Amino acid sequence: MQKAAIVILNFNGKKMLEKFLPVALEHSYYQIYVADNASTDGSINFLKKQFPDLPLILLDQNFGFSKGYNEALKRLKGQFEYYILLNSDVEVPTGWDKKLLEWMDQHPEAAASQPKVISYPNDPYFDHAGAAGGFWDALGYPYCRGRILTTYEKDQGQYDDVIPINWATGACFVVRAKAWHEENGFDDGFFAHMEEIDLCWRFAKRGYKVYCNGLVSIKHVGGATLAASNPYKTYLNFRNSLWMLYKNLEPRAWIDIYRTRKRYDALAYFHFLMQGKWKHAQAIVKAYADFRKEQEQIQKHRPLASKLPIAPYGKPVNSIILAYYLKGKKVFSQL
């Protein structure tokens, strides 16, 4: 069995591949694969012409992030000890992959880990996706060390450590192949966004741990496939958050959290309306409507139910939204 495969999932990301793939090939120790979600922008012709020896996994339709990776890694099952899921819009330093896996080798309790993620366009500030490790509050709202809601910390070495976290970012996600296949990878129903959070929760229920290795740093562009300004991204974030909570929480815990979440999400709806972003407000309504339609489907595939795992590092946060807007706690050290 080989050590690791680095898998970059692509959909119409030719420009990002042109910019970042040569760097990844130069700076990575392990073999890179590009899995393509039936791109129509010339990505495949570019790859075959410029990198004829690069292994390609060609999918016959756009399966999205979740199922796209599931389908790609099925092709590699049994061949590798680790998978490294890497976005196409990431700049990596020399030896980044080897350092991440050396640490994983020494910590068999870890199912997955992430490096520290810096914003490529706003270097040296942390990136939205994952920053220096992901957490959730008591209502299941995600936040990160280095990025809470819309406040981004400057990287000054304050998170150059290795700590347990609730979830690791899909922008750069190191996972044991054994753990991945035990959980059947991401939930296909998510399509994109929050599938890595759901998977990390399922890892926790199996007794695994997830870490941020802040001794390794990458730079991420973000929004290369789906920009934050796109209402579909708002839809996926709200719908997938409900999906994740419903499928993983114990029934009593789900009811309590759902009642409160509806009030908070209603505030988000009116916030979008006040900003004139009515399509984003509509996206929240559609997210709730579709979730209610899908509850029976989700019920059939619910794994082991649990309460939200307690934050493995720092103090549990009851509401990141109240802490941020009412108490003015906008950096992780203040929580």
ZIKAPE-V215678 format. One line per field, one symbol per residue. psi: psi as a letter, one per 30 degrees, with the letter a starting at -180 (. if undefined). burial: + if it has 24 or more other C-alpha atoms within 12 Angstrom, else -. A space follows every 10 residues. Layout:
BEGIN
psi: ???
burial: ???
END
This chain:
BEGIN
psi: klelkkjjkk jhheeeeeef eeeeeefkel kkkkkkhhlg ggeeeeeeef iffkkkjjkg ljfaedfeee eefeffkffl elkjkklfhk kklkgeeeee eeeeefiffk ellllkjkke fgkgllleje chkkllafgg klllkfjjcg kklkjggfgi aklklekkkf ejjkkkeeee feghaljeff dkkgeeeeee eeeefggllk lkjgfkklkk ekgeejlffk feeeeeeeee eeeeeeffkk eeeeeeeeee eeeefeeeee eeeffgifee eeeeeeeeee eeefeeeeef gkaklllkkk kfkakkkejf eeeeeefgjg leff.
burial: --++++++++ ++++-+++-+ +++++--+++ +++++++++- --++--+--- -----++++- -+++++++++ ++++-++--+ ++++++++++ +++--+++++ +-++-----+ ++++++++++ ----++++++ ++++++++++ +++++++++- -++-+---+- -+++++++++ ++++++++++ +-++++++++ ++++++++++ +++++--+++ ++++++++++ +++++----- ++++++++++ +++++++++- ---+--++-- ++--+--++- ---------+ ++++++++-- +------+-- --+-++++++ +++--++-++ +--+-----+ ++--+
END
